[in-house]
């Protein structure tokens, strides 16, 4: 039985609580008071609303991935195969239905209640789960049983048919325990974490799945962590986690087994997890002044100060960056030529924001114009200079598009789609990046460019240079020829019997003239 995605109605309910403010520069800011950290910005109110909806969806699904609770439903979390799932709902509606959804949006279990006064308690019986079932299977009675995995429990208002609350349920046949080498650590330091994984009481390897370790702070919804590597002993996984220099306060230590199957964008499916049973205290170290302090990464993008009047639009997103795990930032605003930025880091960087500024003209932070015919000038800022340096960036791929009408318009300047390149300002000059044309649509041509640093960029096209014809040297032995003068009629008659040497000279003169004419253009 198929069902529409439960988040649609839940998001609509929360969007009804959105608050929008018009800023001094006539752009808009949006927020949802009930959802801490869910904010957006847009050039227009519609853009701001669309961005807020996208941010809210990411916020909810990230919470599902991490096992964060969403309001109202209680007593839901980690269960083992063989456990009853106890469900308590408070503050609901009079007539409601509880529905359990799979990652593929199937509904293997539901139960309806009438006249509840908003509160119900029920149980999803243990016999509805079976470790031998890979996902959802039919039982002998024509019903459904469920295998290990992550599910979403939702509450539906039976009077309006809308879903308004969702919360994760993890049912697993794995047992996990997590142990840090210390419960106190300084910001900027490192902590070693061991995860023990077993099944039916015996240590077990979970390959090709992953064991993830994360530190989560409930008060701020911030988190950081990384993947644990398999140790020599079966069932033991170890991670050496770098603590961000900006971290402070108490964090809950959490571990999960994730598959290579994503439930939404880059959020993986969870098939086993621990509870938040271990608390780690992160303290701010006492700083000792040094002549040359080392910059440290932070989550806020650093913009050295573009002239505000030169910024046509900006778009900012935040992602969690782990070592060797590509983080993909997708950009949606109309007018932004960059559609995606993928970063693979050499370090565990935590939450890193990326800001793209689309400019009206040449960046105010460069001293010379970009080469060629410019399509767009943009600034790309990633975290701060402490993170966004070549030693920390294993590779970064910028995906962008160019309007085909612009390429056609500039074809008169001998520009084709293959001449479009991305350039980066390195502080003193423009550097041409390795740029590849990928595909075309009716409206755009799409490209990819590689970089390992971030600063002002330009998308431009350079017409191929025309190289003058090389001097021709006759290596044949010279011979003396007697030329017979012939008389031709005056006018544009056909040239006859032009001697070879004179023909070569004429061709060379014509080539030079064509070159000079094009150079003047």
NORKAZI-V881065 format. One line per field, one symbol per residue. ss: DSSP state (a for helix, b for strand, c for the rest). phi: phi as a letter, one per 20 degrees, with the letter a starting at -180 (. if undefined). psi: psi as a letter, one per 20 degrees, with the letter a starting at -180 (. if undefined). A space follows every 10 residues. Layout:
# NORKAZI-V881065
ss=???
phi=???
psi=???
This chain:
# NORKAZI-V881065
ss=cbccccaaaa aaaaaccbbb bbcccccbbb bbccccccbb bbccaaaaaa aaaaaaaaaa aaaaaacccc ccbbcccbbb ccccbbbbbc cccccbbbbb bccccbccbb bbbccccccb bbbbcaaabc cccccbbbcc cccbbbccbb bbbbbbbccc cbbbbbbbbb bbccbbbbbb cccbbbcccb bbbbbbbbbc cbbccccccb bbbbbbbccc cbbbbbbbbb cccccbbbbb bbccccccbb bbbbbbbbbb bbbbccbbbb bbbccccbbb bbbccccccc cccccccccc cccccccaaa bbbbbbbbbb bcbcccbbbb cccccccbbb bbbbbccccb bbbbbbbbbc cccccccccc ccbbbbbbbb bbcccccccc ccbbbbbbbb bbbaaaaaaa aaacccaaab bbbbbccccb bbccbbbbbb cccbbbbbbb bccccbbbbb bccccccccc cccccccccc cccccccccc ccccccccca aaaaaaaaaa aaaaaaaaaa c
phi=.ebffffgff fgffffefcc ceefemeccc bcgfdfnecb cbfcffffff ffffffffff fffffenffd gnfdmdaecd goefeecccc mecfdccecd degemecfbb bdccmemncb cbcefffecb feefbcceef enecccefqd cdecddfffd meecbbbfcd dcdddcccce fadcbegnec cecddddbbl ndgbedgefd dddcdcdffc mebbrreeef efegndcccd eeegfefaoe ceeccbedee deealdeefd dabeeeeddd eddeffedgc fcfefdfbee fddfpfggfe eebcbccdce ddfmdgdddd dcffnefeea cdcddecedm fceddddedf bfgfdddbff fmeeebdbdc dclcffeecg fedfabcddb ccfffffffe ffemecffef cdcceeocbe dfefccfdac cfdcddcccd bcbcafcbdb cdfffeegff fedeefgfce ddeefdddff pdfffclfgg ffffffgfff ffffffffff f
psi=oqqrphhghg ghghhijqpq pprhjjrqpq qohinpiorr qqhrhggggg hggggggggg hhhggijqqq qgprkpcpqq piqqoppppq kbrgoqpppp qrhjkqnipq pqqqlikipq prpoqhiipp iiphepqqai jjaqqqaqap rppqppohhi jqpipqqqpo pqjqpqqpoq iqjpqqpiaq ppppppprpk ipqqqjqjrq oqpqppohhi jqqrbrqqqp rhppipqqpo pppqiiqpap qppqqqpqrj pphpdkorpp jqrrrmippp opqpqppopq hnqpqqqrip qooimqohii ogqqppqpqp oqpjoppppp pippioiphq ppppqiroib ppqpppopqh bqqijqiqqq qaopgqpqpo pocrhhgmqh hiogqppppr qpphhggghj hhkkprhiip rpqppjhhrp ppqopppgrq ahhqpqrpqq rjrpaqrpor poppqopqpq pppoiqppqp qopopqpqqq blrppplpqg ghgggggggg ggggghghhh .
